Amino acid sequence: MLSASTAMAAPLKAAPAQAGAGSAAADRAADKAADKAADGFNLYQTSTILGDQNIFVSAQGIKIFDRKNITGLTASAPDWQVCLYNNKTKRYCLLPFKSYGGLGKGASLTTGGFNLNKLPLKQSKKSETRGLAAIELTTTSDFEKKQQKDFERESADPRFPQSAELLVADKMPVPAQAATILCRYYGVPEGKGLPLQFKFVSLRGELHYMLMTNSAQAMKTSRKGFEKPQDYKLVPDPGKLEDKQKELPPMKFKETVRKIK
C-alpha cells in the first residue's frame, strides 16, 4: 500500500528561500529534479461532511483515505474498479466504476436532497486556490433567479442551492475516471475536472463549503500503491465494512411523585 512516508513529494509552489543564494539554487535544482520524477499529486483536502482527507492521484490510479487512516478508497486503471476498505475491521468491498455512488444521500442534510449534478455551472474565469491554478465555474443568473422564485412560492427546500461555485484543477492532468471518483466521494458536481473547492449559498442564505483544498504536492506514484489492501476480508457491500453497533437495552425509569402540601 502506498503511504505518505514512502512517497516522493515536492511542493508545487516553492517556499521562499531563507538561506544564501547557493542554498536557494540547490533547493530549486532539487525541486526541479523531484518535479521531473513526479507523475502524480498528493492533496490534503477538507470536507465539511467527511472531514480531513488525503488523496494520491495519477494516471495510474487514485487513493483517498481519512487522515486518521481508518477508512479509504482505491481504484486504478484500466477498469477503475473501486475498492472501499476499513483498516479497523480489516474488511473491503469492490464496486464497478459505474456503480460507485460516493457520498450520495449522505449530503442530503446539507443540500436538502438537491442533485448537485444538475447545477448549470459555466466557466467564469481562471482562478487559484492555495497557490494552485484553477478554473472557476459558477451557476448562471437565470438559475439563481429561478431558485429564488421557487423559494418564494414555497416549492423549493430552503436548503437547496441558490448559487454555487466550483473550482477544478487547471494544471493537474489526471484521468477523467479519477476526477469522477473524487467528485462522487465528496458528493460535488462531476464531469468538470478534478475538484479543488466547492461552495454554495442556500436559499436561506447559509454559506456551505462542501470541499476545500489545503495543500498539494507533486509526487511519484507506483501501481502497487493503488492495489487493494492485502489479507483483508472481502464483504459484499459497503454497509458491512463496519461492525454493527449493539443496541443498548431499554432503560427502566422509576417515576418519583412528590406530593404538594
N, C-alpha and C positions, 0 to 999 in steps of 0.2 A: 504494500500500500504506500502511496506517495505521502510523504509527511513534510511539514514546513521545515523541519530540521534538516532534511536531506535535499531540499530544493535549492537550485542555484538561482538566486533572485537578485535583481538590481533595481533601484528606484527608477521609475520612468522619468522623473524630474529630479535632477541632481540638486543636492543641498549646497548652499553657498560655502566656499572654501574658508577654513578658519586658520590655515597654516600658511606657509610660504608658497611662492609661485611654483617651485619644484614639486611640492606636495600636491598642489592643486592639479598640475599637469599629470601627475601619476594617477590621481583619482579619476581624472577624465579618461585617461587611457584604460584604466581598469573598468570603468563604466561602459566604454565602447566595446571592450572585449566581452563583457558579460552580456550586453545587449545583442552582440553578434551571435553568441551561443544560444541565447534565449529563443524559444519558439512559442511561448505562451505567456499567460498573465496570472498573477496571484492578486486577487481582490479581497479587500476587507469591507463588507457591506453590513448595513443595519436595516432590519425590517421591523416596523412598529408592531407587527403581529408575531413574527417568528424570532425576533431578537438578532443578536450578532452572528454573522456567518462568514466563513472563509470560502473562497471559490478559486480552484485551479482550473484553467481553461486553455485549450489549444486546439489545433486541427485534429489532434489525436483523441480528445475527449473532454469531459467536464466532470469535476468533482466538487460537491458542495457539502459542507459539514458545519454544524454549530460550533462555536468557539469553546464549548465545554467538551466537545468531541464525544457526544453521546449518540446523536443521530446524524445520518448523512445520506448522500445520493451520489452515484457514479454512473456514467454512461460513456461509451466510446464508439468511434467509427468502426465499421461502416454502417452497422444496423442501428446504433444508438439505443439499444435496449437499456431501459432504466432499472438500476438496482438500488433499492431503498434498504438501508440497514440500521441496526441498533447495536452499538458497541456494549451496551449494558446487558442486554439479554442475549447477545451473540446470535441474532437472527437476521435474515434478509429475505426479500421477496423480489421477483422480477416482473417487469411490466413492459409490453411493447411500447415503442416511442409514441405511437398514435393513441394508445390507451392511457398514457400518463396524464392525469388531470391536474397535478400540482396541488396548490392550496385550495383551489375550488371554492366550495361553500364556506371554507374557513374564514373568508374575508367578509362574509355577509353582515356581521355585526358592525363592520366599519362602512361598507358600501351600501347597505340596505338590500343586498342581493342584485344590484345593478351589474350587468355584464360589461366589464370594462373593455372587452374586445370590440364593443360596438361604439366606443368613443370615436368621433370623427376627428382624428389627430392629423394635423397638417404641419409640415416642416415650416418653421418660422424664421430660424436663423442659426448660425454657427454659435456655439457656446462652449463653456467649460465648467467642470466641477472638480475641485481638489487638484487643479492643475492638469486635468485630463481633457483632451479635445473631445467635444461632444456636439451632437446635433439636437437642437431643441424642437420639439413638436408640441403644439398646443391645440386645444379644441377651437372649433370655429365659432364666430359670433352668433351665427344662426342657431347653432345647437344650444348655446348658453341662453339665448332669448327664449327658445322653446322650453328649455328646462324650467326657467323662471315662470313662464305662463302655466305650465303643467302644475307647478308647485302652488301657484295662486288659485288654481282650480281644484286643488287638493287631490290631484290624480297622480302625484309623484311623492314617493317616500322622502322625507326631509333629509335622509342620509344619502340620497342619490347625488352624484357629482353635478355641480353647476358648471364648473370649469376645471380643466386638468392640464398638467404639463408633464411631459416625458422627455428625459434626456437619454440618448443612446450613444454608445461609443462611436467616435468618428474615425479613430486610427487604431482599432483593435480588430484586425481581420480574423474572425472566428467563424466556424461553420454555422449555417442558419439553424441546424438542429440543436446545437449547444445553446445558442441565444434563446431559442424557443423553450428549451427545458428550464433555463434560468427564469424566464418570464413566467412560466406556469408555476414554478416553485414559489415565487413571491405573489402570484395572482395579479400581475400587472399586464397591461396590453402587450400582446405578442405580434410578431411579424414586422417590427420596425427596426430591429437590431438588438445588440447586446445592451440590456438596461443598466443604467448607472443611477438614475434617480426618477422617482415618480411621486407626484403630489397632486392633490385635488382639493377644491373647496366645495363643501357640501351645500345643499340648498338652504340649510340653516346657518350657513356662514362659518362652519368649522373647517380649519385647515388640517389636512391629513397628509403626512409624509409616509407613504407605504414602503418606500425604498430610498436609501441614501448610500452613497459610496464614500467610505472614509479614507481609503488609500488604495494604491495599485502599484504593483511591481512587475517588471519583466522577469520571466523565469524559464528555466529549462525543464521540460517535462519528458516523461517516458511513458510508453504504452502500459507498462506494468503498473504505473501509478493510478491508472483508471480501471483496474481489474476489481472484481467483486471481492469482498473480504474472504479470507481463507478460514476453513474449519468452522464456519457459522452454519446454523441450521436454516434450511430453506422452508419458508412458510408460504401459504397460497395467496395471501393478500396483506396489504399494509396494516389492516386492523389487528393482525396477530403479531406484529413486531414487538409490542409492549405487553407486559404482564397485565392481566385483568385486575382492577382494583377490587379488593374484597369489600363487600358491603358490610357496614357496621350493623350490629344487631340493634333493633329499635330500643330506644332508651325509655325507661319507665319513670314517669314523673309522679311525684307524690304531692298532691294538692294540699296546701295549707290554708285553712279557713280561719280568719281572725274575726272574732266576734266584736262588734262595735257596741259599746255600752252607751 
